[in-house]
Amino acid sequence: MGASRVTLWRVGSLLRAIADSLEARFNPVSVQGEISGFSRAASGHCYFSLKDEQGQIRCAMFRRAAGLLDFAPGDGQLVELRGRLGVYDARGELQLVVESMRRAGQGTLFEQFLKLKARLEAEGLFDASRKRPLPVMPRAVGVVTSLGAAALHDVLTALQRRAPYMPVIVYPSSVQGAQAPAELCQAISRASERGEVDVLLLVRGGGAMEDLWAFNDEQLARVIVAAPMPVISGVGHETDFSIADFCADLRAPTPTAAAELCVQPRDAWMNLLDSRQERLQNGVDRQLESLNQRLDLVAARFSRPSHFITRQQARLSAQAQQLKHAASMALSLARADLTQAGDRFPKAFSAAVHEQNARLENARRHLELLNPKLVLKRGYAWLSDAEGSTITSATQPVLGQALRATLVDGEVDLTVSARRLI
């Protein structure tokens, strides 16, 4: 019995046959799944994978169909597609050419992302006011990523090119998988405890949303915020966003950009040093020129000591003459003042004596007016008892009491015989 004959296909013919079979059996087809790895080319065509827990299929949506969408597709979104299954001949891959797309509700991952983002934002973890500025000249740069990641090579290459003098310390951690969030937290905590670096880069290359999911961990977000040094997040590509991006002090679009943002290029520092050196050199030159001029002036003065001594003697003689003249003038002024004072003294003394005599005469007149004898001359008498006490009231003496009346020219002894009150 001979062997059965097997048809020998050319590759292109086999692919066209498979495509015809798919067309006849399945198309058109409607399918539901979650978008992953969505990208839009410059031509307007969109490429992505549609997946669920059991598998995935590559999809292409050309510009005409993409222009009819009423929403912006993105990773994690759950959608319903209608299209035609086919084979992409160039790679021999099964492909779904999407003719229409509508949302079937947000995918599980994306929904979790939005909920966590809203909650952490409400707590203030994303506030710009709490974010720290980057150091101008860090002592060292820390990098948290996988040792086998392409992102680490990109960061080290950029730092070597930009600032080869800068020490770099790597804190290794997984960047994908179930264990990645805990390892990332441990790496950042280790960098915080050691205090070896002034800025920390958290980096990873691009990927689908599920590939970057470790950077959407709540505990990782809180560890980033609590870190004592500024943290730069460079996760994925420019179109990728994660919770770590919002919590970090600065987001870089790529790992390479994160490395470029954390340090100034060497040329900038060299230019600054050159500028400072030039300013310092100019200042020193000006100071030396000034000192040289002063030295030349002093040297010129002392080149002929006899001339210098002669000038000094002349100055000393002039100053002595000025001092002598000043002393003579002061003495003459003092003598003139003394002469004027001598001339004024007799007149002033006579005026003072006259004024004192007038004051003395005035006082004498006042005392004369107070003399009791003037009152007695007008016929009044001063009564007193035997002890000399003055009698001023008719109620003081008693009947038969001896009194004495003092008159202007003598005294009279009296005896009280009666009292009459007014």
ABEGO torsion letter per residue (X at the ends): XBBBBBBBBBAAAAAAAAAAAAAAAAOBBBBBBBBBGBBBBAAGBBBBBBBBAAEBBBBBBBAAAAAABABBBBBGBBBBBBBBBBBBAAAGBBBBBBABBBBAEBBAAAAAAAAAAAAAAAAGAABAAABBBBBABBABBBBBBBAABAAAAAAAAAAAAABAABBBBBBBBBABEAAAAAAAAAAAAAAAAAGABABBBBBBBBEBAAAAAAAABAAAAAAAAABABBBBBBBEBAABBBAAAAABABBBABAAAAAAAABBBAAAAAAAAAAAAAAAAAAAAAAAAAAAAAAAAAAAAAABAAAAAAAAAAAAAAAAAAAAAAAAAAAAAAAAAAAAAAAAAAAAAAAAAAAAAAAAAAAAAAAAAABAAAAAAAGBBBBBBAAGBBBABAAABBBGBBBBBBBAAEBBBBBBABBBBX
